[in-house]
Amino acid sequence: MKTQKLVCLFLGCSLLFLAPVVYGEVVKGDIGLGLNYPGVGVRYFLSDKISLELKSQSENNIILGGFRGYWYFRPIKTILPFAGVEVDYASFKGNNSEGTGITGEVFAGIEHFFVKSFSVQLDFGPAIVSLTDKGSSESVNDLEYVVNFGINYYFGKK
């Protein structure tokens, strides 16, 4: 698993910093399909500055599903800065415990459009994680820092 994370990090850095810019501006449509580590998302643009995303992630008996709201700032050539909030439902099952919970995150990041309608995305932010074990009703509330990396494809009429 550690090797997969290193490969994803290497590919992400390569695309962000070494990919030649084939198309010299930000071009996004009404709908975006995204692959993020380790999950998928579908994004819909309400306007040029606001989008909503339905997102799902899964790894090692942990499943997250939820929504993200994005606020986009003015593009800088092929870079599109953004900020937003995320709320997820979490489910987990381990050897000794099983339960559910919620997470909430605020984040900031950038998208780099390296080819027309394709971008790589990197964002970072603090998240509050609240989980409850089914068997014991024991709960945990904690603050974690989350880094997200993804690749997006946009299409639609914009």
Phi, psi and omega per residue, in radians:
M1 nan -0.631 -3.137
K2 -1.104 -0.660 3.121
T3 -1.095 -0.720 3.123
Q4 -1.078 -0.717 3.130
K5 -1.137 -0.718 3.110
L6 -1.136 -0.702 3.106
V7 -1.111 -0.783 3.109
C8 -1.076 -0.747 3.117
L9 -1.095 -0.772 3.129
F10 -1.094 -0.820 3.131
L11 -1.103 -0.713 3.122
G12 -1.081 -0.816 3.121
C13 -1.115 -0.685 3.126
S14 -1.078 -0.803 -3.132
L15 -1.171 -0.691 -3.118
L16 -1.198 -0.714 -2.964
F17 -1.913 -0.402 -3.050
L18 -1.954 -0.253 -3.100
A19 -1.185 2.315 3.084
P20 -1.222 2.494 3.129
V21 -1.480 1.865 -3.119
V22 -1.445 -0.671 -3.121
Y23 -2.036 2.160 -2.940
G24 -1.496 0.390 3.100
E25 -2.678 2.929 3.107
V26 -1.407 2.143 3.108
V27 -2.275 1.943 3.103
K28 -2.263 2.605 3.105
G29 -1.704 -2.912 3.136
D30 -1.260 -0.463 -3.039
I31 -2.222 2.443 3.081
G32 -2.217 2.380 3.029
L33 -1.884 2.297 -3.071
G34 -2.268 2.501 2.951
L35 -1.932 2.143 3.115
N36 -2.167 2.828 -3.123
Y37 -1.567 1.999 -0.045
P38 -1.959 1.405 -3.116
G39 -2.965 -2.823 -3.114
V40 -2.413 2.822 3.099
G41 -2.691 2.696 3.043
V42 -2.209 2.182 -3.054
R43 -2.010 2.437 3.072
Y44 -2.198 2.294 -3.116
F45 -1.604 2.093 3.055
L46 -1.386 -0.526 3.094
S47 -2.745 -3.073 3.098
D48 -1.153 -0.416 -3.062
K49 -1.831 -0.259 -3.025
I50 -2.263 2.313 3.020
S51 -2.437 2.761 3.061
L52 -2.119 2.493 -3.112
E53 -2.286 2.337 2.970
L54 -1.668 2.169 -2.953
K55 -2.331 2.523 3.081
S56 -2.407 2.433 3.099
Q57 -2.427 2.604 -3.129
S58 -2.638 2.358 3.055
E59 -2.884 2.384 3.043
N60 0.804 0.995 3.080
N61 1.120 0.401 3.038
I62 -2.132 2.262 3.128
I63 -2.179 2.274 3.049
L64 -2.098 2.447 3.048
G65 -2.539 2.343 -3.124
G66 -3.087 -2.792 -3.067
F67 -2.160 2.598 2.997
R68 -2.190 2.488 2.996
G69 -2.039 2.282 -3.094
Y70 -1.985 2.476 2.971
W71 -2.102 2.058 -3.073
Y72 -1.695 2.470 3.078
F73 -1.725 3.079 -3.111
R74 -1.099 2.288 -3.140
P75 -1.113 2.586 3.025
I76 -2.050 1.648 -3.025
K77 0.967 -1.899 -3.103
T78 -1.732 0.111 -3.119
I79 -1.824 2.290 3.135
L80 -2.106 1.754 3.114
P81 -1.312 2.630 3.126
F82 -2.656 2.908 3.014
A83 -2.487 2.830 3.141
G84 -3.094 -3.025 3.106
V85 -2.298 2.657 3.123
E86 -2.393 2.452 3.048
V87 -2.301 2.266 -3.089
D88 -2.310 2.658 2.921
Y89 -1.699 2.342 -3.107
A90 -2.068 2.505 3.048
S91 -2.347 2.375 -3.133
F92 -2.445 2.670 3.074
K93 -2.563 2.064 3.121
G94 -2.066 -2.998 3.124
N95 -1.153 -0.629 -3.056
N96 -2.031 -0.074 -3.086
S97 -2.607 2.805 3.123
E98 -2.715 2.429 -3.135
G99 -3.106 -2.894 -3.096
T100 -2.444 3.035 3.087
G101 3.115 -2.941 3.116
I102 -2.338 2.744 3.029
T103 -2.322 2.620 3.053
G104 -2.403 2.348 -3.060
E105 -2.407 2.529 2.880
V106 -1.954 2.486 -3.051
F107 -2.564 2.840 3.028
A108 -2.458 2.598 -3.123
G109 -2.994 -2.938 3.117
I110 -2.417 2.688 2.928
E111 -2.045 2.392 3.092
H112 -2.001 2.030 3.122
F113 -1.514 1.860 -3.082
F114 -1.681 -0.294 3.039
V115 -2.572 2.685 -3.131
K116 -0.871 2.173 3.105
S117 1.248 0.018 3.078
F118 -2.005 2.418 3.106
S119 -2.507 2.779 2.912
V120 -1.922 2.564 -3.044
Q121 -2.262 2.438 3.064
L122 -2.432 2.222 3.087
D123 -2.473 2.841 -3.018
F124 -2.582 2.521 3.056
G125 3.138 2.894 3.094
P126 -1.392 2.515 3.127
A127 -2.299 2.413 3.015
I128 -1.655 2.202 -3.120
V129 -2.017 2.192 3.134
S130 -2.221 1.959 -3.086
L131 -2.170 2.553 3.101
T132 -2.260 2.279 3.093
D133 -1.395 2.321 -3.128
K134 -1.150 -0.782 -3.035
G135 -1.190 -0.682 -3.050
S136 -1.950 -0.145 -3.046
S137 1.064 0.290 3.064
E138 -1.291 2.438 -3.121
S139 -2.206 2.720 3.131
V140 -2.307 2.305 3.034
N141 -2.169 2.212 -3.043
D142 -2.599 2.753 3.047
L143 -1.834 2.174 3.124
E144 -2.181 2.760 3.041
Y145 -1.888 2.291 -2.998
V146 -2.078 2.376 3.012
V147 -2.018 2.253 3.099
N148 -2.039 2.410 3.067
F149 -2.255 2.397 3.136
G150 -2.705 2.889 3.052
I151 -2.105 2.309 -3.060
N152 -2.143 2.538 3.015
Y153 -2.177 2.218 -3.112
Y154 -1.937 2.496 3.059
F155 -2.626 2.983 -3.107
G156 2.157 -2.957 -2.962
K157 -1.485 -0.155 -3.071
K158 -1.102 nan nan
